[in-house]
Amino acid sequence: MDSEWDSKTVIGFKAKAPKVTRNTSDLNAARRAGAVVATDKKITAGANKAHQGTDHQRIAKLDRENEVAPPPKISPTVGKAMQTARMELGLTQKDVAQKINEKPSILQDYEAGKAIPNPQVLGKLERVLGVKLRGSDIGKKLERPKKS
């Protein structure tokens, strides 16, 4: 029982909690006052959590492991055959694009050999230009069925 009377309780005294400051003026004032100053650099301060350095490295490693070859581009012979057939008919790229209901840029890519071949587009081009663009003997004239 004596120990309780000997203990000392101080009322109204707050223990100093560490203060977190975000500006340099408060930090400098604390240093001038002689306070213990510790600075912590946040690792992901102001950065998007999805774009941390380790994620990029992991994703790049996965990409290297799963190398997939890009799809093959259209053969240059197909582009040449399209161009010559179009010139023989006296059509511009824009005219042919309108007839096959595609953008002129798609037709430019096909003629330049930069496009990834699409069988539907090639079929439309074959009908409009009257030239075979798929399979063997590319550039051969298509025989139009005779109407009876």
C-alpha positions in Angstrom: 0.0 0.0 0.0 2.9 2.3 0.7 4.0 2.1 -2.9 0.9 3.8 -4.2 1.5 6.8 -2.0 5.0 7.1 -3.2 4.2 7.1 -6.9 4.0 10.5 -8.5 1.3 11.5 -11.0 1.8 14.7 -13.0 -1.4 16.3 -14.4 -1.4 18.4 -17.4 2.0 17.3 -18.8 2.0 15.9 -22.4 4.8 13.8 -23.6 6.2 15.2 -26.8 5.0 13.2 -29.8 7.2 13.3 -32.9 6.0 16.0 -35.2 5.8 15.4 -38.9 6.5 18.4 -41.1 6.1 18.8 -44.8 7.8 22.1 -45.4 11.4 23.2 -45.1 10.7 26.2 -42.9 9.4 24.0 -40.0 12.3 21.6 -40.5 14.9 24.5 -40.3 13.2 25.9 -37.2 13.5 22.5 -35.4 17.1 22.3 -36.4 17.8 25.8 -35.0 16.0 24.9 -31.7 18.3 21.9 -31.4 15.6 19.3 -31.7 16.5 15.8 -32.9 15.6 15.7 -36.6 15.1 12.6 -38.6 14.2 12.6 -42.3 12.5 9.6 -44.0 12.2 9.3 -47.8 9.1 7.6 -48.8 9.9 5.0 -51.4 6.8 5.5 -53.5 6.1 9.1 -52.7 4.0 10.7 -55.3 4.2 7.7 -57.6 1.6 5.5 -59.0 1.6 2.2 -57.2 1.1 0.3 -60.4 4.3 1.8 -61.9 6.9 0.7 -59.4 10.4 -0.3 -60.7 10.1 -3.9 -59.8 6.9 -4.3 -61.7 8.5 -3.1 -64.9 11.4 -5.4 -64.5 9.0 -8.4 -63.9 6.8 -7.6 -66.9 9.8 -7.1 -69.1 11.2 -10.5 -68.1 7.8 -12.1 -68.9 7.8 -10.4 -72.3 11.2 -11.8 -73.0 10.1 -15.3 -72.1 7.0 -15.2 -74.2 8.3 -13.7 -77.4 5.6 -13.9 -80.0 6.4 -13.3 -83.6 4.4 -10.5 -85.2 1.8 -11.6 -87.7 3.2 -11.8 -91.3 2.6 -8.8 -93.5 1.1 -9.1 -97.0 3.4 -10.1 -99.8 4.8 -7.3 -102.0 3.6 -9.2 -105.1 0.0 -8.8 -103.9 0.5 -5.0 -103.6 2.0 -4.8 -107.0 -0.8 -6.9 -108.5 -3.4 -4.6 -106.8 -1.7 -1.5 -108.1 -1.4 -2.6 -111.7 -5.0 -3.9 -111.8 -6.2 -0.6 -110.3 -4.2 1.4 -112.9 -5.6 -0.7 -115.7 -9.2 0.1 -114.6 -8.3 3.8 -114.2 -9.3 4.0 -110.6 -7.7 5.9 -107.7 -7.0 4.4 -104.3 -9.9 6.4 -103.0 -12.3 5.0 -105.6 -11.4 1.4 -104.9 -11.6 2.1 -101.1 -15.2 3.4 -101.6 -16.2 0.4 -103.6 -14.9 -2.1 -101.0 -16.3 0.1 -98.2 -12.9 0.5 -96.5 -10.7 3.5 -95.6 -8.2 4.7 -98.3 -5.4 4.2 -95.7 -6.1 0.5 -95.6 -5.7 0.3 -99.4 -2.4 2.2 -99.2 -1.1 -0.2 -96.6 -2.1 -3.2 -98.8 -0.4 -1.7 -101.8 2.8 -0.8 -99.8 3.0 -4.3 -98.3 2.6 -3.0 -94.7 -0.9 -4.5 -94.0 -1.7 -7.7 -92.2 -3.8 -9.7 -94.7 -7.5 -9.9 -94.0 -9.3 -12.5 -96.1 -12.5 -10.5 -96.2 -10.7 -7.4 -97.5 -8.8 -9.4 -100.0 -12.0 -11.0 -101.3 -13.6 -7.6 -101.8 -10.5 -6.4 -103.6 -10.5 -9.4 -105.9 -14.1 -8.8 -106.9 -13.6 -5.1 -107.5 -10.2 -5.3 -109.3 -10.9 -8.6 -111.1 -7.5 -10.0 -110.2 -6.6 -13.0 -108.1 -4.8 -11.8 -104.8 -4.8 -15.0 -102.7 -3.2 -18.4 -103.2 -1.0 -19.3 -106.2 -0.9 -17.3 -109.5 -1.4 -13.9 -107.8 -2.1 -11.2 -110.4 -3.9 -13.5 -112.8 -7.2 -12.1 -114.2 -10.3 -13.6 -112.7 -12.8 -15.1 -115.2 -16.1 -13.5 -114.6 -19.0 -16.0 -114.7 -21.1 -15.5 -117.8 -24.7 -14.5 -117.2 -27.3 -16.7 -119.0 
